[in-house]
Amino acid sequence: MNTSFGVQKEAVKKLCIEDHGQGAIGFQLSNQTNFIMGKPTPLMERLVSIVPEESIILDPFAGSGTTLVAAKNTDRQFIGIEKGKEYAAVAGKRLSA
């Protein structure tokens, strides 16, 4: 087993349980984006913070851009790809705010 992956996996598990008491499965949909897979921005900021600062965050299914916003908020470079024009527009608005 890759030791680095194991440490990251445990860090993610710990923050989900400590911060929310129920793990990632228990999160409600984001009222901020109305996106079916919406994730809380603070959670994504914590997850993105695990990635070394010199890395580039790649989100090939960016949706409304929560991961990209989290990367921007934590001073990380990012690349987002979204097929849906509507969601890409929402992500663009969120990133320019």
Order of alpha helices (4+ residues) and beta strands (2+ residues): alpha-alpha-beta-alpha-beta-alpha
